[in-house]
Each structure stands twice: as structure tokens, then as C-alpha cells.
Amino acid sequence: MAAAPVWSVDPRTGKQREQVAVEATAEEVDAVVRAAHAARGALADRTVRAAFLRTAADRLEAARDQLVEAADAETALGPVRLTGELARTCYQLRAFAGIVDEGAFLDVIINHPDDTATPPVPDLRRYKVPLGVVAVYSASNFPFAFSVAGGDTASALGAGCPVVVKAHPDHPALSELVARVLRSAAAEHGIPEGVLGLVHGFEAGIELIRHPLVAAAGFTGSVRGGRALFDAAAARPVPIPFHGELGSLNPVLVTEAAAAERAEAIGAGLAGSMTLGVGQFCVKPGLVLVPAGAAGDNLVKSLTDAVSDTEAGVLLDHRMRDNFLAGIAERAELTDVDSPVTPGAGGEHTVSAGFLTVPAERLAREGDHDLLLEECFGPVTVVARYTDDGEATAVLTRLPGNLTATVHLSAEEAAGEGRGAELLAELTPLAGRVLVNGWPTGVAVAPAQHHGGPYPATTSTSTSVGGTAIERWLRPVTYQNAPEALLPPELRDDNPLGLPRRFDGRLER
């Protein structure tokens, strides 16, 4: 594997800015993984690792100006967006520190012997332990929140797992800076810096997923890239869990009553959601089912007006720009596809927002128009006009798995009149998060959040956002008839760590 230079690139011009590092060789990947593996013991103390996560957040905040400047130079996402994303990242780190302190994620269950049960119950004590080294593959569109210090890393460290990050080529300089901050935070608490490894390069990413000491992986990116890594994880002599977020269309269904009630507001809201961040969000609404007829026409007019006023923007890199333009051209050539606002090139380095319309009946059956049921990364959405409820349902039944699914209902439908509950039931099999009268962009970091969905949205049933994301990096183990003196403190009767647990069927807080 050749060690090629890694350059920081300005997406506004497409020109190289500086050499950041070199692509890691197979030998270097091996050394980084082994250093991470050797650091496992330093994360065993929950108090230490919670303090580490809080210090990492503090140090990232202290370096905010430098980090935001570096991120903007490599992503063109803008200081306002990036400052908010960094704040979210620090919040995630502190939230997982709180989860580690609380200890409920260990899922402690203790059953004392019961000879009267059929069959008899021996002494059983169950909790969860960390898997080991976790490989994290950074996302392009969230240089903080889904990158080196993002949710995968924070949750894995919280679980007690060292991490090796495969840096995204769109922000290598930022990745180096953030890794440096996290390592300094680790050193402050006596944790070896190897607890957070960083490698660059495509081949390094392949070597990483194949390494025998890597116990699990988290990925956010394309279906093609994610599926290749997923298959590699499964093909190992010892397969490992691969938690991948690959792609999502995020369908929206607008009922005829909702369109009649507030067409202008829905059209404007859709425009804001599909163009947010130049359409580079994984939860961008990419397919919108709108009724044919006057109410739907008013919605499309509102969408047209709002999208027409949207300024051209810069995508994260020129490869994505080329793919966006090619994808738009291929879709626009399909029969019965119109472009009320034509998306495309906004300039030499920018793209302009737009949307396509198509009769829903074209999508209700298999054919060339299946391309419109695939995600197109960038500021575009597809509006499918349906003539009756059956046609809309036929389209929904053909959709792959998604991160989100949304329905816009009228006030009466939301109050329980009409098909509201039925439509929620239709959308539930499609996605991990179902929204009513809202827009999917904006993923709150909260305990009840679920950011995942049926394949290809994700490759597992887990979430990558919210407190339960920590469960991805743990496995349960039960001790049977183990003497009290030999048990880990988490499983002892006197509960020296004060953990929440289920003790002989009773929930103890």
C-alpha cells in the first residue's frame, strides 16, 4: 500500500491548501490498532472515562475558533453552522459522560438461586462489557458531530472501547486537530494517547475493518462505500458488528386535507428543509407525495417561489458536485419528469437548488423511474403527484428503508378524524423516526432519539444519535454460581458502586 500525501482542499475553489499527512500503510494501521487495544485497561474505571469525556468537551470548546476556522476552510459549511455543530458535539460528549456516571447502560440483572422454579434457577448475574477496539469511519457532511469526536467516538469511549478513526478525506486537517485535542484530554487523566487513533487513506480504511483486533465498526456515508465495508466486516474469519448509516430518501406524504388547509406553509417549509446545508443532510426530504389538483398546485407554487429565492451553494467537494449534476441530468431525462425549478450548476464551484415533479403512478410500478427512489445528495427533491390514496400507498410500499418518514395532516386528521392513524401505521415500517407535521432535518440529541432505520438507512437496528447509541459497543455476559469475592463490583449484592439494577425481579434505582 503506497503512502500517498493527504491534502487539505478548499471546496470553494477545488484547489489544494496544504499537505496534512500521508496515507497510512498496513504496518501503520496495525500499530495504531495495537496501541488502541493496549489502552483498554485505562478505560475500565467509569469515573475516569466520564471525566475524560468532559475534559474532551472542555478542550474542544477552548479551541473553538481554531477548529471552526479549519472546518470552514475544508467544508465551506460556514462559521455559524459549524459553531453550532461543535456545540452539539461537546453536548454529546458530556451527555455520554452522564450516562457513564449513572451506569444504567450496564443493564445489571441479579437472580439469586430458586430451587422451587421449574427448572431450578441457579445464581445468575448479568451485565454488559465493552467489545474492544471500535473503528469509526467519519462522515463528510458533519465534520464535528459525525467525525473524530462525534457520536460514534463518544459512545464507544463511553462504553469503555478505544477508538481508531478513519479520517474523511474532505476534512483531514480538522481531523488531525480534533484528534490532538482528544489525546491531550486523555493524557490529563492518565489514559494513553493511543486510546484515540487516527488514520488516513482509502486502503487504510480497508485494512482497519479487516484488523483482527478491531471488534466493531461505525460508519456514516454512501450506500456503495458502506456496503463494501459491511461485507468486509461479515467476511472476516471472525465477523464483527458493523453499524452503518448508508442512505435515506426520507419520504414525506402530504394529505389532500393538509394541502388544502396550509399549502403555502408546507411548500415553504419543504423548501427550507430540502435546501438546508445545500441539501447535504442525511435526513433531507428526497421524495414528497403531494395530491394532484388545486391544493397540490398551490403547494407546488409555494415551493417554486421559495426554492427560486434560494442562493447557490458550495457542496463539500467537487466529486459530490459532479455526482449531483450527473444525477440531476439522468433524472430529468425520464419521461413525464418536469423541473419547475431546475437544479444544477450555479457557477464554476457551486450548485443551485431545484426540484423535479412526476406523476406518482410512474413510481407505483417497477421501471426506469426507480431512479427517483434513490437518494440524490444535494439540494433537490422529487415531488410525486398522486391522484388518490391507493396510488400514494402503492408508492410507499415500494420504498426501501429510511431514517425518517413524515406525514402532514390537517387539524382534523391530527385530532383523530380520517386516516391519520392509518397513515402513521403505513409509515412506521419504513423508518426509524416518524414525524407528524414537521420536517426531518434537525436531529435532536436526546435519550429518546432514534437515528437509524431499515436497510439501507442503516445496517443494524441501533441508533447513532442519543443515549442508547452506547449499546452498539457492548455485549452481555452472565456469571453463574460465581463466588461473591470473585465477582466484579457491578454484580455484588451490596452494590458498592450504587448502580441501578434489577435485583431478584425488583427494579432498584
Summary of the structure (lengths in Angstrom):
residues: 509
radius of gyration: 24.6
end to end distance: 52.9
largest distance: 78.0
contacts: 1827
relative contact order: 0.13
helix: 44%
strand: 21%
